[in-house]
C-alpha cells in the first residue's frame, strides 16, 4: 500500500480542495487539502479559508475573508482541455453528490 490506497475514490463524504498555482503569484506549485465534505457552499468557503487563508490573502483588499472566495470544479472540454468552471452556490450539493466532482478549485474573486 503506497498511501494513496487509503483514498482510492473521492466520494460524497470527501472533497479535494486545490489552490491552482497558476492563479496565485505567491505559490510555486498547486496546494491541496483533503477534507470531509461540508454540506453547503458557504461552509466549504469557510473551510477553504481556514485551510488556505494565508495563501489567499490579498494585500489590496482590507476586509478579505471567506466571503471573497469562489469555488470552481475542474471540467474536461470537448477537445480534451481542462478548465475551471464556476459552481453555483445552490448547486453545491448536487455537484459533489451526483457529479462526484473530484477537485474543487478555490479562487479569489479579485
FIKOLZA-1660 file (N, C-alpha, C; in steps of 0.1 Angstrom, whole numbers, plus 5000, padded with zeros to 4 digits):
% residues 110
   i   px   py   pz ch aa at
   1 5009 4988 5000  A  X  N
   1 5000 5000 5000  A  X CA
   1 5009 5012 5000  A  X  C
   2 5007 5021 4990  A  X  N
   2 5016 5033 4989  A  X CA
   2 5010 5045 4996  A  X  C
   3 4999 5044 5003  A  X  N
   3 4993 5055 5010  A  X CA
   3 4982 5061 5002  A  X  C
   4 4982 5061 4989  A  X  N
   4 4971 5066 4981  A  X CA
   4 4959 5057 4981  A  X  C
   5 4962 5044 4985  A  X  N
   5 4951 5034 4985  A  X CA
   5 4941 5037 4996  A  X  C
   6 4944 5046 5005  A  X  N
   6 4935 5049 5016  A  X CA
   6 4923 5057 5011  A  X  C
   7 4926 5065 5000  A  X  N
   7 4915 5073 4994  A  X CA
   7 4914 5070 4979  A  X  C
   8 4911 5057 4975  A  X  N
   8 4911 5053 4961  A  X CA
   8 4901 5061 4952  A  X  C
   9 4890 5064 4958  A  X  N
   9 4880 5072 4950  A  X CA
   9 4874 5083 4960  A  X  C
  10 4874 5095 4956  A  X  N
  10 4868 5105 4964  A  X CA
  10 4853 5104 4963  A  X  C
  11 4847 5102 4974  A  X  N
  11 4832 5100 4973  A  X CA
  11 4825 5112 4979  A  X  C
  12 4812 5111 4981  A  X  N
  12 4804 5122 4985  A  X CA
  12 4808 5127 4999  A  X  C
  13 4816 5120 5007  A  X  N
  13 4820 5124 5020  A  X CA
  13 4833 5131 5021  A  X  C
  14 4840 5131 5010  A  X  N
  14 4854 5137 5009  A  X CA
  14 4855 5146 4997  A  X  C
  15 4861 5158 5000  A  X  N
  15 4863 5168 4989  A  X CA
  15 4878 5171 4988  A  X  C
  16 4884 5171 4977  A  X  N
  16 4898 5176 4975  A  X CA
  16 4897 5190 4971  A  X  C
  17 4903 5199 4979  A  X  N
  17 4904 5213 4976  A  X CA
  17 4917 5216 4970  A  X  C
  18 4918 5225 4960  A  X  N
  18 4930 5228 4954  A  X CA
  18 4931 5243 4951  A  X  C
  19 4943 5248 4954  A  X  N
  19 4947 5262 4951  A  X CA
  19 4956 5261 4939  A  X  C
  20 4951 5264 4927  A  X  N
  20 4959 5263 4915  A  X CA
  20 4970 5274 4914  A  X  C
  21 4982 5270 4914  A  X  N
  21 4993 5280 4915  A  X CA
  21 4993 5290 4903  A  X  C
  22 4988 5286 4892  A  X  N
  22 4987 5295 4880  A  X CA
  22 4979 5307 4883  A  X  C
  23 4971 5307 4893  A  X  N
  23 4963 5319 4897  A  X CA
  23 4967 5326 4909  A  X  C
  24 4978 5322 4915  A  X  N
  24 4983 5328 4928  A  X CA
  24 4998 5331 4926  A  X  C
  25 5002 5343 4925  A  X  N
  25 5016 5346 4924  A  X CA
  25 5025 5342 4936  A  X  C
  26 5019 5340 4947  A  X  N
  26 5026 5336 4959  A  X CA
  26 5030 5322 4959  A  X  C
  27 5023 5314 4951  A  X  N
  27 5026 5299 4951  A  X CA
  27 5035 5295 4939  A  X  C
  28 5043 5285 4942  A  X  N
  28 5052 5279 4932  A  X CA
  28 5046 5267 4926  A  X  C
  29 5037 5260 4934  A  X  N
  29 5030 5248 4929  A  X CA
  29 5016 5248 4936  A  X  C
  30 5008 5239 4930  A  X  N
  30 4994 5238 4935  A  X CA
  30 4994 5233 4949  A  X  C
  31 4985 5238 4957  A  X  N
  31 4983 5234 4971  A  X CA
  31 4971 5226 4972  A  X  C
  32 4971 5215 4980  A  X  N
  32 4959 5206 4981  A  X CA
  32 4956 5203 4995  A  X  C
  33 4943 5200 4998  A  X  N
  33 4938 5196 5011  A  X CA
  33 4927 5186 5008  A  X  C
  34 4926 5176 5016  A  X  N
  34 4915 5166 5015  A  X CA
  34 4907 5168 5028  A  X  C
  35 4894 5171 5027  A  X  N
  35 4886 5174 5038  A  X CA
  35 4873 5166 5037  A  X  C
  36 4867 5164 5049  A  X  N
  36 4853 5159 5049  A  X CA
  36 4844 5170 5043  A  X  C
  37 4835 5165 5034  A  X  N
  37 4827 5174 5026  A  X CA
  37 4817 5182 5035  A  X  C
  38 4818 5196 5035  A  X  N
  38 4809 5204 5041  A  X CA
  38 4795 5203 5034  A  X  C
  39 4784 5205 5041  A  X  N
  39 4771 5203 5035  A  X CA
  39 4767 5215 5026  A  X  C
  40 4773 5226 5027  A  X  N
  40 4769 5238 5019  A  X CA
  40 4781 5245 5012  A  X  C
  41 4778 5252 5002  A  X  N
  41 4788 5260 4995  A  X CA
  41 4795 5270 5005  A  X  C
  42 4787 5277 5013  A  X  N
  42 4792 5286 5023  A  X CA
  42 4802 5280 5033  A  X  C
  43 4798 5268 5038  A  X  N
  43 4806 5261 5047  A  X CA
  43 4820 5257 5040  A  X  C
  44 4819 5253 5028  A  X  N
  44 4831 5249 5020  A  X CA
  44 4840 5261 5019  A  X  C
  45 4834 5273 5016  A  X  N
  45 4843 5285 5015  A  X CA
  45 4849 5288 5029  A  X  C
  46 4842 5287 5039  A  X  N
  46 4848 5289 5053  A  X CA
  46 4859 5279 5056  A  X  C
  47 4857 5267 5052  A  X  N
  47 4868 5256 5054  A  X CA
  47 4880 5259 5045  A  X  C
  48 4877 5263 5033  A  X  N
  48 4889 5267 5024  A  X CA
  48 4897 5278 5030  A  X  C
  49 4890 5288 5035  A  X  N
  49 4896 5300 5042  A  X CA
  49 4905 5295 5053  A  X  C
  50 4899 5286 5061  A  X  N
  50 4906 5280 5073  A  X CA
  50 4919 5273 5069  A  X  C
  51 4918 5265 5058  A  X  N
  51 4930 5258 5053  A  X CA
  51 4940 5266 5046  A  X  C
  52 4935 5275 5037  A  X  N
  52 4944 5282 5027  A  X CA
  52 4944 5297 5030  A  X  C
  53 4939 5302 5040  A  X  N
  53 4938 5316 5042  A  X CA
  53 4950 5324 5040  A  X  C
  54 4961 5321 5044  A  X  N
  54 4973 5329 5042  A  X CA
  54 4977 5329 5028  A  X  C
  55 4975 5319 5020  A  X  N
  55 4978 5318 5006  A  X CA
  55 4968 5327 4998  A  X  C
  56 4956 5328 5003  A  X  N
  56 4946 5336 4996  A  X CA
  56 4946 5351 4999  A  X  C
  57 4952 5354 5010  A  X  N
  57 4951 5368 5015  A  X CA
  57 4956 5378 5004  A  X  C
  58 4948 5388 5002  A  X  N
  58 4951 5398 4992  A  X CA
  58 4954 5412 4999  A  X  C
  59 4966 5416 4997  A  X  N
  59 4970 5429 5004  A  X CA
  59 4962 5441 4999  A  X  C
  60 4956 5440 4987  A  X  N
  60 4949 5451 4982  A  X CA
  60 4934 5452 4987  A  X  C
  61 4930 5442 4994  A  X  N
  61 4916 5442 4999  A  X CA
  61 4917 5441 5015  A  X  C
  62 4913 5452 5021  A  X  N
  62 4914 5452 5036  A  X CA
  62 4906 5442 5044  A  X  C
  63 4894 5439 5039  A  X  N
  63 4885 5430 5046  A  X CA
  63 4884 5417 5039  A  X  C
  64 4895 5412 5034  A  X  N
  64 4895 5399 5027  A  X CA
  64 4892 5388 5036  A  X  C
  65 4882 5380 5034  A  X  N
  65 4879 5368 5041  A  X CA
  65 4872 5357 5033  A  X  C
  66 4866 5347 5039  A  X  N
  66 4860 5337 5031  A  X CA
  66 4849 5342 5021  A  X  C
  67 4843 5353 5024  A  X  N
  67 4833 5358 5015  A  X CA
  67 4839 5362 5002  A  X  C
  68 4852 5364 5001  A  X  N
  68 4858 5368 4988  A  X CA
  68 4863 5355 4980  A  X  C
  69 4859 5344 4984  A  X  N
  69 4862 5331 4978  A  X CA
  69 4851 5327 4968  A  X  C
  70 4855 5321 4957  A  X  N
  70 4846 5315 4948  A  X CA
  70 4851 5300 4945  A  X  C
  71 4842 5291 4944  A  X  N
  71 4846 5277 4942  A  X CA
  71 4843 5273 4927  A  X  C
  72 4852 5265 4922  A  X  N
  72 4851 5260 4908  A  X CA
  72 4855 5245 4907  A  X  C
  73 4849 5239 4897  A  X  N
  73 4852 5224 4896  A  X CA
  73 4860 5223 4883  A  X  C
  74 4869 5213 4883  A  X  N
  74 4877 5210 4871  A  X CA
  74 4868 5202 4861  A  X  C
  75 4868 5207 4848  A  X  N
  75 4859 5201 4838  A  X CA
  75 4867 5199 4826  A  X  C
  76 4865 5188 4819  A  X  N
  76 4872 5185 4807  A  X CA
  76 4864 5189 4795  A  X  C
  77 4869 5198 4786  A  X  N
  77 4862 5203 4775  A  X CA
  77 4861 5193 4764  A  X  C
  78 4854 5197 4753  A  X  N
  78 4852 5188 4742  A  X CA
  78 4865 5184 4734  A  X  C
  79 4875 5193 4735  A  X  N
  79 4887 5190 4728  A  X CA
  79 4898 5184 4737  A  X  C
  80 4894 5180 4749  A  X  N
  80 4903 5173 4759  A  X CA
  80 4910 5183 4768  A  X  C
  81 4908 5196 4767  A  X  N
  81 4915 5205 4776  A  X CA
  81 4907 5206 4789  A  X  C
  82 4915 5209 4800  A  X  N
  82 4909 5211 4813  A  X CA
  82 4907 5226 4816  A  X  C
  83 4896 5229 4823  A  X  N
  83 4894 5243 4827  A  X CA
  83 4886 5243 4840  A  X  C
  84 4886 5255 4846  A  X  N
  84 4878 5256 4859  A  X CA
  84 4865 5263 4856  A  X  C
  85 4854 5256 4860  A  X  N
  85 4840 5261 4858  A  X CA
  85 4835 5265 4872  A  X  C
  86 4828 5277 4872  A  X  N
  86 4822 5282 4884  A  X CA
  86 4811 5272 4889  A  X  C
  87 4810 5270 4902  A  X  N
  87 4800 5263 4908  A  X CA
  87 4790 5272 4915  A  X  C
  88 4777 5271 4911  A  X  N
  88 4767 5280 4917  A  X CA
  88 4765 5275 4932  A  X  C
  89 4763 5284 4941  A  X  N
  89 4761 5280 4955  A  X CA
  89 4749 5270 4957  A  X  C
  90 4739 5273 4950  A  X  N
  90 4727 5265 4951  A  X CA
  90 4728 5251 4945  A  X  C
  91 4739 5249 4937  A  X  N
  91 4741 5236 4931  A  X CA
  91 4752 5228 4938  A  X  C
  92 4757 5233 4949  A  X  N
  92 4769 5226 4955  A  X CA
  92 4766 5212 4959  A  X  C
  93 4755 5209 4965  A  X  N
  93 4752 5195 4970  A  X CA
  93 4751 5186 4958  A  X  C
  94 4744 5190 4947  A  X  N
  94 4743 5181 4935  A  X CA
  94 4756 5179 4929  A  X  C
  95 4765 5189 4928  A  X  N
  95 4778 5188 4922  A  X CA
  95 4786 5178 4929  A  X  C
  96 4787 5178 4942  A  X  N
  96 4795 5168 4949  A  X CA
  96 4789 5154 4950  A  X  C
  97 4776 5154 4951  A  X  N
  97 4769 5141 4953  A  X CA
  97 4766 5134 4939  A  X  C
  98 4760 5141 4930  A  X  N
  98 4756 5134 4918  A  X CA
  98 4768 5134 4908  A  X  C
  99 4774 5145 4906  A  X  N
  99 4785 5146 4896  A  X CA
  99 4798 5141 4901  A  X  C
 100 4799 5139 4914  A  X  N
 100 4812 5134 4920  A  X CA
 100 4824 5142 4916  A  X  C
 101 4823 5155 4917  A  X  N
 101 4834 5164 4913  A  X CA
 101 4847 5160 4921  A  X  C
 102 4858 5158 4914  A  X  N
 102 4870 5153 4920  A  X CA
 102 4878 5164 4927  A  X  C
 103 4879 5175 4920  A  X  N
 103 4886 5186 4926  A  X CA
 103 4877 5199 4927  A  X  C
 104 4879 5206 4938  A  X  N
 104 4872 5218 4939  A  X CA
 104 4882 5229 4940  A  X  C
 105 4883 5238 4930  A  X  N
 105 4893 5248 4930  A  X CA
 105 4888 5260 4939  A  X  C
 106 4898 5265 4946  A  X  N
 106 4895 5277 4955  A  X CA
 106 4901 5289 4949  A  X  C
 107 4893 5299 4946  A  X  N
 107 4897 5311 4939  A  X CA
 107 4893 5323 4946  A  X  C
 108 4901 5334 4945  A  X  N
 108 4898 5347 4950  A  X CA
 108 4889 5354 4939  A  X  C
 109 4879 5361 4944  A  X  N
 109 4871 5369 4935  A  X CA
 109 4878 5381 4929  A  X  C
 110 4890 5384 4934  A  X  N
 110 4898 5395 4929  A  X CA
 110 4909 5392 4920  A  X  C
% end
